[in-house]
């Protein structure tokens, strides 16, 4: 990655120089009227939906979420003489039932749809006798993946594209009642491990499969027919996006506590599209687009990269260029998976035989990534300490060759897999260990036979889709796996 290293040295110099330039920013008064009670974050993703009701006393308020989602919170709720409208904002008035929230939450949360009679009986009394009252309420719906399977069956939870499981709003292995279309209620028999097992197996993944049996959850009630009833919450995988013209500085920032794990898209050239839609490569694109961004940003909460020819080289002199890029955010383990990919990408960019196809590399950030669940599933699970797939599975079974039974699951008959099993970290950071592993694959060089297999897997012109996963064992050693497909 000699070219990337040379270009990287220019970035700090450019940022330092730009920091000394004066700039003028127009002060803007952004005072915005806020509703009284804001219980949930409105900065929701595209699959989080708001539903609102404004119903006079004597009527019925019905809150209905789109198919596949459920009511998970009320942002505002007032039964009384509140003001405002659903199309704008709702405000509490001088008369407001103290049971406004609790009545709605008890009737609605966890359901796809609910109806509440708007009267004094429903809300536990008359908050202001003689005053005309209305129920004004805003609820939020979140996308879920729900399963209700009998003992012995498998439950598969799957989120939409670019979303991952962040938790479970209900989980019970036992004799709970209800269904996915109504609402679950815990029964007299319930495994105490229901939530912990599902969280361990599924959180952070776009898809997961769990067997509903005593071996998985323990025996909560011998002799009783049991079912696994659970509803997983799906939320958008955090990203940070920039679309800036040449000669300006891009800045990528992840949510607090998260770090940049890689770039699902990167182009310095004349790509089209926007952060709010999607990007498409144009006729001009620097082959260093992704490698330079990775070199500057990987593992950081925030980074700045100048959109300059001196950073990315000039892919098309005389053509107006922009830097369009979308970074994914995650935890330290996911950063290591991104490090594997970034190192491989940089090696391919700097290898004359691979430069042409480097920009076609497809980084699979999750099971719902652009290549779909098979390849991404393995890489994502490898990086999240899954006991049945990828690097961790190979580690505990001491499998290190292409005869591994998991290889066909991860990459299929047309794919390939590279691994470094149980590499020590003495005197090195985890990221350095991952980079050294990938460098070792590259150092085999081109040729025929198994002595060159790792190099050929990652450098061949046919393997243009790949993903990485890393597992860290209790002693701190790393197992690294890379899966490839045409």
Secondary structure, 3 states (H helix, E strand, C coil): CHHHHHHHHHHHHHHHHHHCCCCCCCCCCCCCCCCCCCCCCCCCCCCCEEEEEEEECCCEEEEECCCCEEEEEEEEEEEECCEECCCCCEECCCCECCCHHHHHHHHHCCCCEEEEECCCCCCCCCCCCCCCCEEEEEEEEEEEEEEEEECCCEEEEECCCCEEEEEEEEEEEECCECCCCCCCECCCCECCCHHHHHHHHHCCCCEEEEECCHHHHCCCCCCCCCEEEEEEEEEECCEEEEEEECCCEEEEECCCCCEEEEEEEEEEECCEECCCCCEECCCCECCCHHHHHHHHHCCCCEEEEECCHHHHCCCCCCCCCEEEEEEEEECHHHHHHHHHHHHHHHHHHHCCCCHHHHCCCEECCCCCCCCCHHHHHHHHHHCCCCCCCHHHHHHHHCCCCCCCHHHHHHHCCCCEEEEEEEECCCCCCHHHHHHHHHHHHHHCCCCCCHHHHHHHHHHCCCCCEEEEEEEECCCCCEEEEEEEEC
